[in-house]
Amino acid sequence: MDFEDLEPRKGKPAPPKDLSGWSVADLEAYIAALEAEIGRARQSIAAKQAQKAAADLFFRKS
């Protein structure tokens, strides 16, 4: 885990990129990179959900 992940996000998100001058190959590569990042984010969400579920079971009051 990076220390940057622990810090709150500041500022506004970056504006959308101007894709009008990009070639089809560039756009396809950009989409592939975005899909890879989405997959990475989904894995992180799944890991956090599993960790929370384990903690909930451990600290469950009987």
N, CA, C and O atoms as a Tripos MOL2 file, in Angstrom:
@<TRIPOS>MOLECULE
protein
  248   247    62     0     0
PROTEIN
NO_CHARGES

@<TRIPOS>ATOM
      1 N           0.8420   -1.1710    0.0000 N.3       1 MET1
      2 CA          0.0000    0.0000    0.0000 C.3       1 MET1
      3 C           0.8860    1.2310    0.0000 C.2       1 MET1
      4 O           1.8530    1.3120    0.7570 O.2       1 MET1
      5 N           0.5550    2.1800   -0.8440 N.am      2 ASP2
      6 CA          1.2840    3.4430   -0.8910 C.3       2 ASP2
      7 C           0.7330    4.3940    0.1570 C.2       2 ASP2
      8 O          -0.4510    4.3500    0.4880 O.2       2 ASP2
      9 N           1.5940    5.2470    0.6720 N.am      3 PHE3
     10 CA          1.1440    6.2390    1.6370 C.3       3 PHE3
     11 C           0.1470    7.2010    1.0000 C.2       3 PHE3
     12 O          -0.6940    7.7760    1.6910 O.2       3 PHE3
     13 N           0.2410    7.3750   -0.3130 N.am      4 GLU4
     14 CA         -0.7040    8.2460   -1.0090 C.3       4 GLU4
     15 C          -2.1250    7.7180   -0.9060 C.2       4 GLU4
     16 O          -3.0790    8.4950   -0.9370 O.2       4 GLU4
     17 N          -2.2760    6.3900   -0.7820 N.am      5 ASP5
     18 CA         -3.6010    5.8010   -0.6630 C.3       5 ASP5
     19 C          -4.2600    6.1860    0.6560 C.2       5 ASP5
     20 O          -5.4870    6.1840    0.7530 O.2       5 ASP5
     21 N          -3.4700    6.5140    1.6660 N.am      6 LEU6
     22 CA         -4.0060    6.8420    2.9670 C.3       6 LEU6
     23 C          -4.4230    8.3020    3.0800 C.2       6 LEU6
     24 O          -5.2160    8.6580    3.9520 O.2       6 LEU6
     25 N          -3.8930    9.1450    2.2050 N.am      7 GLU7
     26 CA         -4.1890   10.5660    2.2580 C.3       7 GLU7
     27 C          -5.4940   10.8600    1.5300 C.2       7 GLU7
     28 O          -5.7890   10.2450    0.5050 O.2       7 GLU7
     29 N          -6.2820   11.8050    2.0610 N.am      8 PRO8
     30 CA         -7.5180   12.1720    1.3600 C.3       8 PRO8
     31 C          -7.1980   12.8090    0.0150 C.2       8 PRO8
     32 O          -6.1710   13.4670   -0.1510 O.2       8 PRO8
     33 N          -8.0710   12.6050   -0.9100 N.am      9 ARG9
     34 CA         -7.8820   13.1870   -2.2410 C.3       9 ARG9
     35 C          -8.1770   14.6760   -2.1760 C.2       9 ARG9
     36 O          -9.1350   15.1070   -1.5340 O.2       9 ARG9
     37 N          -7.3560   15.4400   -2.8400 N.am     10 LYS10
     38 CA         -7.5040   16.8860   -2.8170 C.3      10 LYS10
     39 C          -7.8280   17.3960   -4.2110 C.2      10 LYS10
     40 O          -7.3860   16.8410   -5.2170 O.2      10 LYS10
     41 N          -8.5980   18.4500   -4.2440 N.am     11 GLY11
     42 CA         -8.8710   19.1100   -5.5040 C.3      11 GLY11
     43 C          -9.9110   18.3990   -6.3440 C.2      11 GLY11
     44 O         -10.4870   17.3830   -5.9540 O.2      11 GLY11
     45 N         -10.1220   18.9700   -7.4980 N.am     12 LYS12
     46 CA        -11.0910   18.4230   -8.4360 C.3      12 LYS12
     47 C         -10.4180   17.3610   -9.2960 C.2      12 LYS12
     48 O          -9.2050   17.3980   -9.5040 O.2      12 LYS12
     49 N         -11.2080   16.4180   -9.7920 N.am     13 PRO13
     50 CA        -10.6180   15.4300  -10.7080 C.3      13 PRO13
     51 C         -10.1340   16.1120  -11.9850 C.2      13 PRO13
     52 O         -10.6090   17.1860  -12.3530 O.2      13 PRO13
     53 N          -9.1930   15.4750  -12.6420 N.am     14 ALA14
     54 CA         -8.6500   16.0220  -13.8820 C.3      14 ALA14
     55 C          -9.7560   16.0960  -14.9350 C.2      14 ALA14
     56 O         -10.6210   15.2220  -14.9910 O.2      14 ALA14
     57 N          -9.7290   17.1220  -15.7550 N.am     15 PRO15
     58 CA        -10.7450   17.2180  -16.8150 C.3      15 PRO15
     59 C         -10.5520   16.0810  -17.8200 C.2      15 PRO15
     60 O          -9.4500   15.5480  -17.9570 O.2      15 PRO15
     61 N         -11.6170   15.7160  -18.5160 N.am     16 PRO16
     62 CA        -11.4970   14.6490  -19.5220 C.3      16 PRO16
     63 C         -10.4780   15.0250  -20.5940 C.2      16 PRO16
     64 O         -10.3110   16.1960  -20.9330 O.2      16 PRO16
     65 N          -9.8120   14.0170  -21.1130 N.am     17 LYS17
     66 CA         -8.8180   14.2490  -22.1660 C.3      17 LYS17
     67 C          -9.5180   14.5260  -23.4950 C.2      17 LYS17
     68 O         -10.5950   13.9990  -23.7700 O.2      17 LYS17
     69 N          -8.8820   15.3600  -24.3040 N.am     18 ASP18
     70 CA         -9.3870   15.6130  -25.6510 C.3      18 ASP18
     71 C          -8.9250   14.4570  -26.5350 C.2      18 ASP18
     72 O          -7.7370   14.3240  -26.8290 O.2      18 ASP18
     73 N          -9.8600   13.6410  -26.9450 N.am     19 LEU19
     74 CA         -9.5370   12.4430  -27.7130 C.3      19 LEU19
     75 C          -9.6900   12.6490  -29.2170 C.2      19 LEU19
     76 O          -9.4780   11.7170  -29.9940 O.2      19 LEU19
     77 N         -10.0510   13.8460  -29.6300 N.am     20 SER20
     78 CA        -10.3620   14.0840  -31.0410 C.3      20 SER20
     79 C          -9.1670   13.8690  -31.9660 C.2      20 SER20
     80 O          -9.3520   13.5000  -33.1260 O.2      20 SER20
     81 N          -7.9530   14.0920  -31.4840 N.am     21 GLY21
     82 CA         -6.7830   13.9410  -32.3400 C.3      21 GLY21
     83 C          -6.1210   12.5730  -32.2470 C.2      21 GLY21
     84 O          -5.0920   12.3400  -32.8820 O.2      21 GLY21
     85 N          -6.6890   11.6810  -31.4780 N.am     22 TRP22
     86 CA         -6.0800   10.3660  -31.2650 C.3      22 TRP22
     87 C          -6.4410    9.4120  -32.4020 C.2      22 TRP22
     88 O          -7.5450    9.4660  -32.9430 O.2      22 TRP22
     89 N          -5.5140    8.5540  -32.7500 N.am     23 SER23
     90 CA         -5.7880    7.5360  -33.7640 C.3      23 SER23
     91 C          -6.6000    6.4060  -33.1410 C.2      23 SER23
     92 O          -6.7290    6.3100  -31.9200 O.2      23 SER23
     93 N          -7.1390    5.5600  -33.9990 N.am     24 VAL24
     94 CA         -7.9070    4.4140  -33.5150 C.3      24 VAL24
     95 C          -7.0270    3.5160  -32.6560 C.2      24 VAL24
     96 O          -7.4710    3.0310  -31.6150 O.2      24 VAL24
     97 N          -5.8020    3.2910  -33.0720 N.am     25 ALA25
     98 CA         -4.8890    2.4360  -32.3020 C.3      25 ALA25
     99 C          -4.6010    3.0530  -30.9340 C.2      25 ALA25
    100 O          -4.5500    2.3430  -29.9300 O.2      25 ALA25
    101 N          -4.4130    4.3760  -30.8930 N.am     26 ASP26
    102 CA         -4.1800    5.0490  -29.6190 C.3      26 ASP26
    103 C          -5.3950    4.9350  -28.7100 C.2      26 ASP26
    104 O          -5.2560    4.7020  -27.5090 O.2      26 ASP26
    105 N          -6.5800    5.0980  -29.2770 N.am     27 LEU27
    106 CA         -7.8050    4.9900  -28.4890 C.3      27 LEU27
    107 C          -7.9910    3.5720  -27.9410 C.2      27 LEU27
    108 O          -8.3970    3.3860  -26.7940 O.2      27 LEU27
    109 N          -7.6890    2.5820  -28.7740 N.am     28 GLU28
    110 CA         -7.8040    1.1980  -28.3040 C.3      28 GLU28
    111 C          -6.8060    0.9050  -27.1820 C.2      28 GLU28
    112 O          -7.1390    0.2080  -26.2240 O.2      28 GLU28
    113 N          -5.6010    1.4270  -27.2940 N.am     29 ALA29
    114 CA         -4.6010    1.2440  -26.2450 C.3      29 ALA29
    115 C          -5.0300    1.9590  -24.9680 C.2      29 ALA29
    116 O          -4.8350    1.4470  -23.8660 O.2      29 ALA29
    117 N          -5.6110    3.1380  -25.1230 N.am     30 TYR30
    118 CA         -6.1040    3.8990  -23.9730 C.3      30 TYR30
    119 C          -7.2250    3.1400  -23.2620 C.2      30 TYR30
    120 O          -7.2490    3.0700  -22.0340 O.2      30 TYR30
    121 N          -8.1460    2.5770  -24.0320 N.am     31 ILE31
    122 CA         -9.2370    1.7840  -23.4630 C.3      31 ILE31
    123 C          -8.6850    0.5700  -22.7310 C.2      31 ILE31
    124 O          -9.1500    0.2450  -21.6390 O.2      31 ILE31
    125 N          -7.7050   -0.1020  -23.3120 N.am     32 ALA32
    126 CA         -7.1060   -1.2750  -22.6700 C.3      32 ALA32
    127 C          -6.4600   -0.8860  -21.3460 C.2      32 ALA32
    128 O          -6.5720   -1.6180  -20.3630 O.2      32 ALA32
    129 N          -5.7920    0.2510  -21.3130 N.am     33 ALA33
    130 CA         -5.1590    0.7060  -20.0720 C.3      33 ALA33
    131 C          -6.2160    1.0460  -19.0270 C.2      33 ALA33
    132 O          -6.0480    0.7310  -17.8490 O.2      33 ALA33
    133 N          -7.2910    1.6820  -19.4470 N.am     34 LEU34
    134 CA         -8.3710    2.0070  -18.5140 C.3      34 LEU34
    135 C          -9.0380    0.7490  -17.9680 C.2      34 LEU34
    136 O          -9.3460    0.6690  -16.7790 O.2      34 LEU34
    137 N          -9.2610   -0.2360  -18.8440 N.am     35 GLU35
    138 CA         -9.8660   -1.4930  -18.3990 C.3      35 GLU35
    139 C          -8.9620   -2.2190  -17.4100 C.2      35 GLU35
    140 O          -9.4490   -2.8310  -16.4590 O.2      35 GLU35
    141 N          -7.6520   -2.1560  -17.6280 N.am     36 ALA36
    142 CA         -6.7140   -2.7670  -16.6870 C.3      36 ALA36
    143 C          -6.7930   -2.0600  -15.3330 C.2      36 ALA36
    144 O          -6.7470   -2.7110  -14.2890 O.2      36 ALA36
    145 N          -6.9090   -0.7490  -15.3480 N.am     37 GLU37
    146 CA         -7.0110    0.0120  -14.1000 C.3      37 GLU37
    147 C          -8.3300   -0.2820  -13.3910 C.2      37 GLU37
    148 O          -8.3690   -0.3640  -12.1630 O.2      37 GLU37
    149 N          -9.4090   -0.4420  -14.1540 N.am     38 ILE38
    150 CA        -10.6960   -0.8230  -13.5710 C.3      38 ILE38
    151 C         -10.5840   -2.1860  -12.9060 C.2      38 ILE38
    152 O         -11.0970   -2.3770  -11.8030 O.2      38 ILE38
    153 N          -9.9290   -3.1250  -13.5500 N.am     39 GLY39
    154 CA         -9.7270   -4.4530  -12.9630 C.3      39 GLY39
    155 C          -8.9310   -4.3800  -11.6740 C.2      39 GLY39
    156 O          -9.2370   -5.0780  -10.7070 O.2      39 GLY39
    157 N          -7.9210   -3.5430  -11.6600 N.am     40 ARG40
    158 CA         -7.1090   -3.3650  -10.4570 C.3      40 ARG40
    159 C          -7.9490   -2.7760   -9.3230 C.2      40 ARG40
    160 O          -7.8250   -3.1970   -8.1730 O.2      40 ARG40
    161 N          -8.7980   -1.8060   -9.6450 N.am     41 ALA41
    162 CA         -9.6700   -1.2020   -8.6370 C.3      41 ALA41
    163 C         -10.6740   -2.2170   -8.1170 C.2      41 ALA41
    164 O         -10.9580   -2.2430   -6.9190 O.2      41 ALA41
    165 N         -11.2130   -3.0510   -8.9940 N.am     42 ARG42
    166 CA        -12.1690   -4.0860   -8.5620 C.3      42 ARG42
    167 C         -11.5050   -5.1080   -7.6490 C.2      42 ARG42
    168 O         -12.1220   -5.5750   -6.6910 O.2      42 ARG42
    169 N         -10.2620   -5.4590   -7.9340 N.am     43 GLN43
    170 CA         -9.5320   -6.3750   -7.0570 C.3      43 GLN43
    171 C          -9.3140   -5.7530   -5.6810 C.2      43 GLN43
    172 O          -9.4160   -6.4370   -4.6630 O.2      43 GLN43
    173 N          -9.0190   -4.4800   -5.6530 N.am     44 SER44
    174 CA         -8.8220   -3.7830   -4.3950 C.3      44 SER44
    175 C         -10.1180   -3.7390   -3.5910 C.2      44 SER44
    176 O         -10.1000   -3.9270   -2.3740 O.2      44 SER44
    177 N         -11.2350   -3.4940   -4.2620 N.am     45 ILE45
    178 CA        -12.5310   -3.4860   -3.5930 C.3      45 ILE45
    179 C         -12.8300   -4.8670   -3.0170 C.2      45 ILE45
    180 O         -13.2640   -4.9760   -1.8700 O.2      45 ILE45
    181 N         -12.6050   -5.9160   -3.7930 N.am     46 ALA46
    182 CA        -12.8690   -7.2820   -3.3270 C.3      46 ALA46
    183 C         -12.0110   -7.6220   -2.1140 C.2      46 ALA46
    184 O         -12.4940   -8.2450   -1.1690 O.2      46 ALA46
    185 N         -10.7530   -7.2210   -2.1320 N.am     47 ALA47
    186 CA         -9.8660   -7.5010   -1.0050 C.3      47 ALA47
    187 C         -10.3330   -6.7640    0.2460 C.2      47 ALA47
    188 O         -10.3130   -7.3240    1.3420 O.2      47 ALA47
    189 N         -10.7510   -5.5130    0.0870 N.am     48 LYS48
    190 CA        -11.2260   -4.7340    1.2330 C.3      48 LYS48
    191 C         -12.5250   -5.3060    1.7790 C.2      48 LYS48
    192 O         -12.7280   -5.3350    2.9930 O.2      48 LYS48
    193 N         -13.4040   -5.7610    0.8950 N.am     49 GLN49
    194 CA        -14.6560   -6.3620    1.3440 C.3      49 GLN49
    195 C         -14.3910   -7.6700    2.0910 C.2      49 GLN49
    196 O         -15.0440   -7.9550    3.0950 O.2      49 GLN49
    197 N         -13.4390   -8.4630    1.6060 N.am     50 ALA50
    198 CA        -13.0980   -9.7170    2.2850 C.3      50 ALA50
    199 C         -12.4840   -9.4350    3.6480 C.2      50 ALA50
    200 O         -12.7740  -10.1310    4.6210 O.2      50 ALA50
    201 N         -11.6440   -8.4240    3.7180 N.am     51 GLN51
    202 CA        -11.0230   -8.0610    4.9910 C.3      51 GLN51
    203 C         -12.0760   -7.5810    5.9830 C.2      51 GLN51
    204 O         -12.0150   -7.9270    7.1630 O.2      51 GLN51
    205 N         -13.0360   -6.7920    5.5230 N.am     52 LYS52
    206 CA        -14.1020   -6.3040    6.4030 C.3      52 LYS52
    207 C         -14.9680   -7.4600    6.8650 C.2      52 LYS52
    208 O         -15.3450   -7.5170    8.0350 O.2      52 LYS52
    209 N         -15.2910   -8.3850    5.9650 N.am     53 ALA53
    210 CA        -16.1100   -9.5320    6.3360 C.3      53 ALA53
    211 C         -15.4010  -10.3810    7.3920 C.2      53 ALA53
    212 O         -16.0360  -10.8550    8.3330 O.2      53 ALA53
    213 N         -14.1040  -10.5730    7.2410 N.am     54 ALA54
    214 CA        -13.3350  -11.3380    8.2310 C.3      54 ALA54
    215 C         -13.3210  -10.6210    9.5720 C.2      54 ALA54
    216 O         -13.4540  -11.2590   10.6160 O.2      54 ALA54
    217 N         -13.1640   -9.3170    9.5550 N.am     55 ALA55
    218 CA        -13.1660   -8.5500   10.8050 C.3      55 ALA55
    219 C         -14.5450   -8.5910   11.4560 C.2      55 ALA55
    220 O         -14.6560   -8.7010   12.6770 O.2      55 ALA55
    221 N         -15.5970   -8.5020   10.6410 N.am     56 ASP56
    222 CA        -16.9480   -8.5820   11.1920 C.3      56 ASP56
    223 C         -17.1970   -9.9200   11.8690 C.2      56 ASP56
    224 O         -17.8350   -9.9770   12.9210 O.2      56 ASP56
    225 N         -16.7000  -10.9920   11.2750 N.am     57 LEU57
    226 CA        -16.8600  -12.3280   11.8900 C.3      57 LEU57
    227 C         -16.0620  -12.4250   13.1790 C.2      57 LEU57
    228 O         -16.5300  -12.9970   14.1630 O.2      57 LEU57
    229 N         -14.8720  -11.8720   13.1750 N.am     58 PHE58
    230 CA        -14.0020  -11.9560   14.3450 C.3      58 PHE58
    231 C         -14.5720  -11.1530   15.5180 C.2      58 PHE58
    232 O         -14.5260  -11.6020   16.6630 O.2      58 PHE58
    233 N         -15.1000   -9.9870   15.2340 N.am     59 PHE59
    234 CA        -15.5910   -9.1120   16.2940 C.3      59 PHE59
    235 C         -17.0950   -9.2220   16.5290 C.2      59 PHE59
    236 O         -17.6710   -8.4230   17.2670 O.2      59 PHE59
    237 N         -17.7230  -10.2020   15.9070 N.am     60 ARG60
    238 CA        -19.1570  -10.3880   16.0730 C.3      60 ARG60
    239 C         -19.4750  -10.7100   17.5190 C.2      60 ARG60
    240 O         -18.8180  -11.5390   18.1490 O.2      60 ARG60
    241 N         -20.4840  -10.0450   18.0280 N.am     61 LYS61
    242 CA        -20.8850  -10.2930   19.4080 C.3      61 LYS61
    243 C         -21.7970  -11.5140   19.4400 C.2      61 LYS61
    244 O         -22.7160  -11.6340   18.6290 O.2      61 LYS61
    245 N         -21.5400  -12.4090   20.3740 N.am     62 SER62
    246 CA        -22.3500  -13.6320   20.4870 C.3      62 SER62
    247 C         -23.4130  -13.4760   21.5290 C.2      62 SER62
    248 O         -24.1900  -14.4030   21.7620 O.2      62 SER62
@<TRIPOS>BOND
     1     1     2 1
     2     2     3 1
     3     3     4 2
     4     3     5 am
     5     5     6 1
     6     6     7 1
     7     7     8 2
     8     7     9 am
     9     9    10 1
    10    10    11 1
    11    11    12 2
    12    11    13 am
    13    13    14 1
    14    14    15 1
    15    15    16 2
    16    15    17 am
    17    17    18 1
    18    18    19 1
    19    19    20 2
    20    19    21 am
    21    21    22 1
    22    22    23 1
    23    23    24 2
    24    23    25 am
    25    25    26 1
    26    26    27 1
    27    27    28 2
    28    27    29 am
    29    29    30 1
    30    30    31 1
    31    31    32 2
    32    31    33 am
    33    33    34 1
    34    34    35 1
    35    35    36 2
    36    35    37 am
    37    37    38 1
    38    38    39 1
    39    39    40 2
    40    39    41 am
    41    41    42 1
    42    42    43 1
    43    43    44 2
    44    43    45 am
    45    45    46 1
    46    46    47 1
    47    47    48 2
    48    47    49 am
    49    49    50 1
    50    50    51 1
    51    51    52 2
    52    51    53 am
    53    53    54 1
    54    54    55 1
    55    55    56 2
    56    55    57 am
    57    57    58 1
    58    58    59 1
    59    59    60 2
    60    59    61 am
    61    61    62 1
    62    62    63 1
    63    63    64 2
    64    63    65 am
    65    65    66 1
    66    66    67 1
    67    67    68 2
    68    67    69 am
    69    69    70 1
    70    70    71 1
    71    71    72 2
    72    71    73 am
    73    73    74 1
    74    74    75 1
    75    75    76 2
    76    75    77 am
    77    77    78 1
    78    78    79 1
    79    79    80 2
    80    79    81 am
    81    81    82 1
    82    82    83 1
    83    83    84 2
    84    83    85 am
    85    85    86 1
    86    86    87 1
    87    87    88 2
    88    87    89 am
    89    89    90 1
    90    90    91 1
    91    91    92 2
    92    91    93 am
    93    93    94 1
    94    94    95 1
    95    95    96 2
    96    95    97 am
    97    97    98 1
    98    98    99 1
    99    99   100 2
   100    99   101 am
   101   101   102 1
   102   102   103 1
   103   103   104 2
   104   103   105 am
   105   105   106 1
   106   106   107 1
   107   107   108 2
   108   107   109 am
   109   109   110 1
   110   110   111 1
   111   111   112 2
   112   111   113 am
   113   113   114 1
   114   114   115 1
   115   115   116 2
   116   115   117 am
   117   117   118 1
   118   118   119 1
   119   119   120 2
   120   119   121 am
   121   121   122 1
   122   122   123 1
   123   123   124 2
   124   123   125 am
   125   125   126 1
   126   126   127 1
   127   127   128 2
   128   127   129 am
   129   129   130 1
   130   130   131 1
   131   131   132 2
   132   131   133 am
   133   133   134 1
   134   134   135 1
   135   135   136 2
   136   135   137 am
   137   137   138 1
   138   138   139 1
   139   139   140 2
   140   139   141 am
   141   141   142 1
   142   142   143 1
   143   143   144 2
   144   143   145 am
   145   145   146 1
   146   146   147 1
   147   147   148 2
   148   147   149 am
   149   149   150 1
   150   150   151 1
   151   151   152 2
   152   151   153 am
   153   153   154 1
   154   154   155 1
   155   155   156 2
   156   155   157 am
   157   157   158 1
   158   158   159 1
   159   159   160 2
   160   159   161 am
   161   161   162 1
   162   162   163 1
   163   163   164 2
   164   163   165 am
   165   165   166 1
   166   166   167 1
   167   167   168 2
   168   167   169 am
   169   169   170 1
   170   170   171 1
   171   171   172 2
   172   171   173 am
   173   173   174 1
   174   174   175 1
   175   175   176 2
   176   175   177 am
   177   177   178 1
   178   178   179 1
   179   179   180 2
   180   179   181 am
   181   181   182 1
   182   182   183 1
   183   183   184 2
   184   183   185 am
   185   185   186 1
   186   186   187 1
   187   187   188 2
   188   187   189 am
   189   189   190 1
   190   190   191 1
   191   191   192 2
   192   191   193 am
   193   193   194 1
   194   194   195 1
   195   195   196 2
   196   195   197 am
   197   197   198 1
   198   198   199 1
   199   199   200 2
   200   199   201 am
   201   201   202 1
   202   202   203 1
   203   203   204 2
   204   203   205 am
   205   205   206 1
   206   206   207 1
   207   207   208 2
   208   207   209 am
   209   209   210 1
   210   210   211 1
   211   211   212 2
   212   211   213 am
   213   213   214 1
   214   214   215 1
   215   215   216 2
   216   215   217 am
   217   217   218 1
   218   218   219 1
   219   219   220 2
   220   219   221 am
   221   221   222 1
   222   222   223 1
   223   223   224 2
   224   223   225 am
   225   225   226 1
   226   226   227 1
   227   227   228 2
   228   227   229 am
   229   229   230 1
   230   230   231 1
   231   231   232 2
   232   231   233 am
   233   233   234 1
   234   234   235 1
   235   235   236 2
   236   235   237 am
   237   237   238 1
   238   238   239 1
   239   239   240 2
   240   239   241 am
   241   241   242 1
   242   242   243 1
   243   243   244 2
   244   243   245 am
   245   245   246 1
   246   246   247 1
   247   247   248 2
@<TRIPOS>SUBSTRUCTURE
     1 MET1         2 RESIDUE 1 A MET
     2 ASP2         6 RESIDUE 1 A ASP
     3 PHE3        10 RESIDUE 1 A PHE
     4 GLU4        14 RESIDUE 1 A GLU
     5 ASP5        18 RESIDUE 1 A ASP
     6 LEU6        22 RESIDUE 1 A LEU
     7 GLU7        26 RESIDUE 1 A GLU
     8 PRO8        30 RESIDUE 1 A PRO
     9 ARG9        34 RESIDUE 1 A ARG
    10 LYS10       38 RESIDUE 1 A LYS
    11 GLY11       42 RESIDUE 1 A GLY
    12 LYS12       46 RESIDUE 1 A LYS
    13 PRO13       50 RESIDUE 1 A PRO
    14 ALA14       54 RESIDUE 1 A ALA
    15 PRO15       58 RESIDUE 1 A PRO
    16 PRO16       62 RESIDUE 1 A PRO
    17 LYS17       66 RESIDUE 1 A LYS
    18 ASP18       70 RESIDUE 1 A ASP
    19 LEU19       74 RESIDUE 1 A LEU
    20 SER20       78 RESIDUE 1 A SER
    21 GLY21       82 RESIDUE 1 A GLY
    22 TRP22       86 RESIDUE 1 A TRP
    23 SER23       90 RESIDUE 1 A SER
    24 VAL24       94 RESIDUE 1 A VAL
    25 ALA25       98 RESIDUE 1 A ALA
    26 ASP26      102 RESIDUE 1 A ASP
    27 LEU27      106 RESIDUE 1 A LEU
    28 GLU28      110 RESIDUE 1 A GLU
    29 ALA29      114 RESIDUE 1 A ALA
    30 TYR30      118 RESIDUE 1 A TYR
    31 ILE31      122 RESIDUE 1 A ILE
    32 ALA32      126 RESIDUE 1 A ALA
    33 ALA33      130 RESIDUE 1 A ALA
    34 LEU34      134 RESIDUE 1 A LEU
    35 GLU35      138 RESIDUE 1 A GLU
    36 ALA36      142 RESIDUE 1 A ALA
    37 GLU37      146 RESIDUE 1 A GLU
    38 ILE38      150 RESIDUE 1 A ILE
    39 GLY39      154 RESIDUE 1 A GLY
    40 ARG40      158 RESIDUE 1 A ARG
    41 ALA41      162 RESIDUE 1 A ALA
    42 ARG42      166 RESIDUE 1 A ARG
    43 GLN43      170 RESIDUE 1 A GLN
    44 SER44      174 RESIDUE 1 A SER
    45 ILE45      178 RESIDUE 1 A ILE
    46 ALA46      182 RESIDUE 1 A ALA
    47 ALA47      186 RESIDUE 1 A ALA
    48 LYS48      190 RESIDUE 1 A LYS
    49 GLN49      194 RESIDUE 1 A GLN
    50 ALA50      198 RESIDUE 1 A ALA
    51 GLN51      202 RESIDUE 1 A GLN
    52 LYS52      206 RESIDUE 1 A LYS
    53 ALA53      210 RESIDUE 1 A ALA
    54 ALA54      214 RESIDUE 1 A ALA
    55 ALA55      218 RESIDUE 1 A ALA
    56 ASP56      222 RESIDUE 1 A ASP
    57 LEU57      226 RESIDUE 1 A LEU
    58 PHE58      230 RESIDUE 1 A PHE
    59 PHE59      234 RESIDUE 1 A PHE
    60 ARG60      238 RESIDUE 1 A ARG
    61 LYS61      242 RESIDUE 1 A LYS
    62 SER62      246 RESIDUE 1 A SER
